[in-house]
Every structure is written in C-alpha cells, then in structure tokens.
Amino acid sequence: MSDQRLSKFSISSLIFGFGFLYVPIMILIVYSFNDSRLVTVWSGFSFKSYFELFQDQQILDAAWLSLEIALLCACMSLILGLMASLALVRFGRFRGHMTFAGMITAPLVMPEVITGLSLLLLFVAMEQTFGWPAGRGMLTIFIAHVTFSTAFVTVILSSRLREVDRSIEEAAMDLGATPLKVFFVITLPIIAPALLAAWLLGFTLSLDDLVIASFVSGPGSTTLPMKVFSSVRLGVSPKINALATIIIFLVSVGVFITGWLSLRWEKKRKLEAMLLTAES
C-alpha cells in the first residue's frame, strides 16, 4: 500500500512539475499563431505574426548579431575551458592551484550586475590607456561573454576529465604514442559528449545574456535579448511569441541531436570496452 501511495505521489509530482515548466511554453506557442494583435485574446489561427517578424529588420539584425556572438563565444570558451580544465585536473597541485581554481569559478557566483559593471570599467580604462577596444560593440560583448562562459565550460570538462580512466592513456603511451597523439586520439573522443554539452551551454549562456550585454554594448550593437526586453517593456507583441516559438523549436532540435549523438558515443564506447575485455 505504501509503495502504491508513493507511486501515485511520484506520478502526481512529475505531472505537476512538467506542467509547471512546459504549460506556459505551450500557451506561448499556441498564441504565436493568434490572428489578434492582443496576445491574450484568441481571434483565430494565422501566421500573421511570423510574417510580421520576418519583416522587422531590427529584430532580424539583433538575432543575427546574437547568433554570431554566441557561436564565437561557444567556440572560444570551449577552447579556454578545455585548457583550464586540463591545467586543473592533469597538472597536479602546482603553485597557485587554489588561486587559479578560485579565479576560474568566481564568475559562477558573481552577480551579473557586478560582472557587467567591472567589465565596463575595464574596457573604458583600456580604451583610455591603450586605445583598444575603440568603443563598445560586438567585440566587447564577445569578450564579456567568453569571460563568464569559460567558467561554466571549465566546471563541466573538469568533472568529465576526472572520470577518464588514465590507464588507457598510459597504455597508449607505453605502446609508443606521444602525449599529443594520446590527447587527440584517445582523450578527446572519450570526453566528446562533455565537449558538446559544454559548447551548447556556452552558446546558450551567450545567446540568453541580457544584463552583462547591456553594460558592455554600444548604440549599434543591440543583441536579441536587449531588443526583446525593450519591446516587452512597451507591451508584449505577437511577434515576440513567434520569435520565442522559433527559438524553442531550434533549441529542441539541438537538444535532440545532442542526445542522439551522446547516445551513439556512449554505445560505441561500451562496445569498444567489451571488445577490449573479450580480447584480453
């Protein structure tokens, strides 16, 4: 009887949790096809909001700028995060290890307002001293996003590197492989799912940021979150619902592809482990 009650409670909690998370999203998607100019009044099915969205050049420019910055930020933060995680996990307790680890993880707990203001003061001081960067724009937003995204990427990759079986790498080096070859042929394929997850997290953090970008952006560098926020302050437009629906669709496709690739890599890794066990 207790198991049955627990099962009913678990199912009810699961339904409530998923409903709390996804019912508002489903309502937003439904109202993106609303024919009315009022987002809360349903007047019929229509694609009018999508046509108006693709005719709004300001939103399209902001979306393209955000995508460009997010792609560059995800790649750069992945490279820096991988280097930092290797230093933390593989180089042992070097002098300044705790300081380095603390500085890497500091952006995780630092309020975004403080981070944005600090970066703004840094860019202003650098411009006055060195003449670079000249003004605030795409470059300063990119640097700011890489600064805080690298911390998240480092945490993910560090935790995955700690789980890697070092005996496989040591066996490869015993057979004559150089450390660089071992890293590219063995280590990187093993941590590939974590690399993909870290890249997607860096991309999402950059695409979603509003506070830090507001501090370090200039007049000609309005990102998509800044544009959406300024539009919502004047009243929610059906175009915003259409834009959010497109983003939800793209994110869902990305999550599905990521899960599929991770599942394939995991099956491949287990199969290779079984073959190695059988051969030994």
C-alpha positions as CSV (number, residue, x, y, z in Angstrom):
1,M,0.0,0.0,0.0
2,S,2.8,2.4,0.9
3,D,4.5,1.7,-2.4
4,Q,1.3,2.4,-4.3
5,R,0.9,5.7,-2.4
6,L,4.4,6.6,-3.1
7,S,4.0,5.8,-6.8
8,K,0.8,7.9,-7.0
9,F,2.6,10.8,-5.2
10,S,5.6,10.5,-7.6
11,I,3.4,10.5,-10.6
12,S,1.4,13.5,-9.4
13,S,4.6,15.4,-8.6
14,L,6.0,14.5,-12.0
15,I,2.9,15.8,-13.8
16,F,2.8,18.9,-11.7
17,G,6.5,19.6,-12.3
18,F,6.3,19.1,-16.1
19,G,3.1,21.1,-16.2
20,F,4.6,24.0,-14.2
21,L,7.6,24.1,-16.6
22,Y,6.0,23.4,-20.0
23,V,2.4,24.6,-19.9
24,P,3.4,28.3,-20.2
25,I,5.6,27.4,-23.1
26,M,2.8,25.6,-24.9
27,I,0.5,28.5,-24.3
28,L,3.1,30.8,-25.8
29,I,3.5,28.6,-28.9
30,V,-0.3,28.4,-29.4
31,Y,-0.7,32.2,-29.1
32,S,2.1,32.7,-31.6
33,F,-0.5,31.6,-34.2
34,N,-3.1,34.1,-33.0
35,D,-4.7,36.4,-35.5
36,S,-5.3,39.1,-32.9
37,R,-2.9,41.9,-32.1
38,L,-3.6,41.2,-28.4
39,V,-1.5,38.3,-27.1
40,T,-4.2,37.3,-24.5
41,V,-7.2,37.3,-26.8
42,W,-7.6,34.5,-29.3
43,S,-9.3,35.5,-32.5
44,G,-8.3,32.8,-34.9
45,F,-5.4,30.8,-36.4
46,S,-3.0,32.8,-38.5
47,F,0.7,33.0,-39.5
48,K,0.5,36.8,-39.5
49,S,2.9,37.2,-36.5
50,Y,5.6,35.2,-38.3
51,F,5.2,37.3,-41.5
52,E,5.5,40.5,-39.4
53,L,8.5,39.1,-37.5
54,F,10.5,38.4,-40.7
55,Q,9.7,41.9,-42.0
56,D,11.1,43.5,-38.8
57,Q,14.7,44.3,-39.8
58,Q,15.7,45.4,-36.3
59,I,14.8,42.1,-34.7
60,L,16.5,40.2,-37.6
61,D,19.7,42.2,-37.2
62,A,19.7,41.7,-33.4
63,A,19.1,38.0,-33.8
64,W,21.9,37.7,-36.3
65,L,24.3,39.6,-34.0
66,S,23.4,37.4,-31.1
67,L,23.8,34.2,-33.1
68,E,27.2,35.4,-34.4
69,I,28.4,36.3,-30.9
70,A,27.1,33.1,-29.4
71,L,28.8,30.9,-32.0
72,L,32.1,32.7,-31.5
73,C,31.7,32.7,-27.7
74,A,30.9,29.0,-27.5
75,C,34.0,28.0,-29.6
76,M,36.4,30.3,-27.7
77,S,35.0,29.4,-24.2
78,L,35.3,25.7,-25.1
79,I,39.0,26.2,-26.1
80,L,39.8,28.2,-23.0
81,G,37.7,26.0,-20.7
82,L,39.4,22.8,-22.0
83,M,42.9,24.4,-21.4
84,A,41.8,25.4,-17.9
85,S,40.3,22.1,-17.0
86,L,43.5,20.3,-18.2
87,A,45.6,22.5,-16.0
88,L,43.4,21.9,-13.0
89,V,43.0,18.1,-13.4
90,R,46.2,16.9,-15.2
91,F,48.9,19.2,-13.9
92,G,48.6,18.2,-10.3
93,R,48.9,20.6,-7.3
94,F,51.1,23.3,-8.9
95,R,51.9,26.6,-7.1
96,G,48.8,28.8,-7.2
97,H,46.5,25.9,-7.9
98,M,43.8,27.0,-5.4
99,T,44.1,30.7,-6.6
100,F,43.7,29.6,-10.2
101,A,40.7,27.4,-9.4
102,G,39.1,30.1,-7.4
103,M,39.5,32.7,-10.1
104,I,38.1,30.3,-12.7
105,T,35.0,29.5,-10.7
106,A,34.4,33.1,-9.4
107,P,32.1,34.1,-12.3
108,L,29.8,31.3,-11.3
109,V,28.8,33.0,-8.1
110,M,29.4,36.6,-9.1
111,P,26.2,38.7,-9.7
112,E,25.9,39.6,-13.3
113,V,25.4,43.3,-12.5
114,I,28.9,43.3,-10.8
115,T,30.4,41.4,-13.7
116,G,29.0,43.7,-16.2
117,L,30.0,46.9,-14.4
118,S,33.5,45.6,-13.8
119,L,33.9,44.7,-17.5
120,L,32.6,48.1,-18.5
121,L,35.1,49.9,-16.2
122,L,37.9,47.7,-17.6
123,F,37.0,48.4,-21.2
124,V,36.8,52.2,-20.5
125,A,40.2,52.1,-18.8
126,M,41.8,50.1,-21.6
127,E,40.4,52.4,-24.2
128,Q,41.8,55.5,-22.4
129,T,45.2,53.8,-21.8
130,F,45.8,51.7,-25.0
131,G,43.1,53.0,-27.4
132,W,41.6,49.5,-27.6
133,P,38.9,48.5,-27.7
134,A,37.6,51.5,-29.5
135,G,34.1,52.0,-28.2
136,R,31.7,49.3,-27.1
137,G,30.2,46.9,-29.6
138,M,30.4,43.3,-30.8
139,L,34.0,42.8,-29.7
140,T,33.4,43.9,-26.1
141,I,30.2,41.8,-25.9
142,F,32.2,38.8,-27.2
143,I,35.0,39.3,-24.6
144,A,32.4,39.7,-21.8
145,H,30.5,36.6,-22.8
146,V,33.7,34.5,-23.1
147,T,34.7,35.7,-19.6
148,F,31.7,34.2,-17.8
149,S,31.0,31.3,-20.2
150,T,34.5,29.9,-19.7
151,A,33.8,29.2,-16.0
152,F,30.8,27.0,-16.8
153,V,32.6,25.2,-19.5
154,T,35.6,24.5,-17.2
155,V,33.4,23.0,-14.5
156,I,31.8,20.6,-17.0
157,L,35.0,19.5,-18.6
158,S,36.9,19.2,-15.3
159,S,34.3,16.8,-13.9
160,R,34.5,14.7,-17.0
161,L,38.3,14.6,-17.2
162,R,38.4,13.4,-13.6
163,E,36.3,10.4,-14.6
164,V,38.6,9.4,-17.5
165,D,40.5,6.1,-17.0
166,R,44.1,7.2,-17.1
167,S,45.2,3.6,-17.6
168,I,44.0,3.7,-21.2
169,E,46.2,6.8,-21.9
170,E,49.1,5.2,-20.1
171,A,48.8,2.1,-22.1
172,A,48.8,4.0,-25.4
173,M,52.0,5.9,-24.3
174,D,53.6,2.6,-23.3
175,L,53.0,1.4,-26.9
176,G,54.8,4.5,-28.3
177,A,52.1,7.1,-28.7
178,T,53.2,10.7,-27.9
179,P,51.2,12.6,-25.3
180,L,49.8,14.9,-28.0
181,K,48.6,11.9,-30.1
182,V,47.1,10.3,-27.0
183,F,45.2,13.5,-26.3
184,F,43.7,13.8,-29.8
185,V,43.1,10.1,-30.4
186,I,42.0,8.9,-27.0
187,T,41.2,11.7,-24.6
188,L,39.1,13.9,-26.9
189,P,36.9,11.1,-28.2
190,I,36.2,9.9,-24.6
191,I,35.2,13.4,-23.5
192,A,33.4,14.3,-26.7
193,P,29.9,14.2,-25.2
194,A,31.1,16.6,-22.5
195,L,32.7,18.9,-25.1
196,L,29.4,19.0,-27.0
197,A,27.4,19.7,-23.8
198,A,29.9,22.5,-22.8
199,W,29.7,24.1,-26.2
200,L,25.9,24.1,-26.1
201,L,26.0,25.6,-22.6
202,G,28.4,28.3,-23.7
203,F,26.2,29.1,-26.8
204,T,23.0,29.2,-24.6
205,L,24.6,31.4,-22.0
206,S,25.8,33.9,-24.6
207,L,22.5,33.9,-26.6
208,D,20.5,34.4,-23.4
209,D,22.5,37.1,-21.7
210,L,20.9,40.5,-21.1
211,V,22.4,42.1,-18.1
212,I,26.1,41.9,-19.0
213,A,25.5,42.8,-22.6
214,S,23.6,45.9,-21.5
215,F,26.7,47.2,-19.8
216,V,29.3,46.5,-22.5
217,S,27.3,47.1,-25.7
218,G,27.1,50.3,-27.7
219,P,24.4,52.1,-29.7
220,G,25.0,50.0,-32.8
221,S,25.2,46.6,-31.1
222,T,21.8,45.6,-29.8
223,T,21.5,41.9,-29.1
224,L,18.3,39.9,-29.3
225,P,17.6,39.7,-25.5
226,M,18.1,43.5,-25.3
227,K,15.7,44.0,-28.3
228,V,13.1,41.7,-26.8
229,F,13.4,43.3,-23.4
230,S,12.9,46.8,-24.8
231,S,9.9,45.6,-26.9
232,V,8.2,43.9,-23.9
233,R,8.5,47.0,-21.8
234,L,6.2,48.7,-24.3
235,G,3.8,45.8,-24.4
236,V,4.1,42.2,-25.5
237,S,3.8,41.9,-29.3
238,P,2.6,38.8,-31.1
239,K,5.9,38.9,-32.9
240,I,7.7,38.2,-29.7
241,N,5.6,35.0,-29.3
242,A,6.6,34.0,-32.8
243,L,10.2,34.7,-32.2
244,A,10.1,32.7,-28.9
245,T,8.5,29.8,-30.8
246,I,11.2,29.7,-33.4
247,I,13.9,29.7,-30.7
248,I,12.1,26.9,-28.8
249,F,12.0,24.8,-32.0
250,L,15.7,25.4,-32.7
251,V,16.7,24.6,-29.2
252,S,14.6,21.4,-29.2
253,V,16.2,20.3,-32.4
254,G,19.6,21.0,-30.9
255,V,18.8,19.1,-27.7
256,F,17.5,16.1,-29.7
257,I,20.7,16.0,-31.9
258,T,22.9,16.3,-28.8
259,G,21.1,13.5,-27.0
260,W,21.3,11.3,-30.1
261,L,25.0,11.9,-30.6
262,S,25.7,11.3,-26.9
263,L,23.8,8.1,-27.0
264,R,25.7,6.9,-30.1
265,W,29.1,7.8,-28.5
266,E,28.1,6.0,-25.3
267,K,27.1,2.9,-27.1
268,K,30.3,3.0,-29.2
269,R,32.4,3.4,-26.0
270,K,30.7,0.5,-24.3
271,L,31.1,-1.7,-27.4
272,E,34.8,-0.9,-27.6
273,A,35.2,-1.7,-23.9
274,M,33.5,-5.0,-24.4
275,L,35.8,-5.9,-27.3
276,L,38.9,-5.0,-25.3
277,T,37.7,-7.1,-22.4
278,A,37.0,-10.0,-24.7
279,E,40.4,-9.8,-26.4
280,S,42.2,-9.7,-23.0
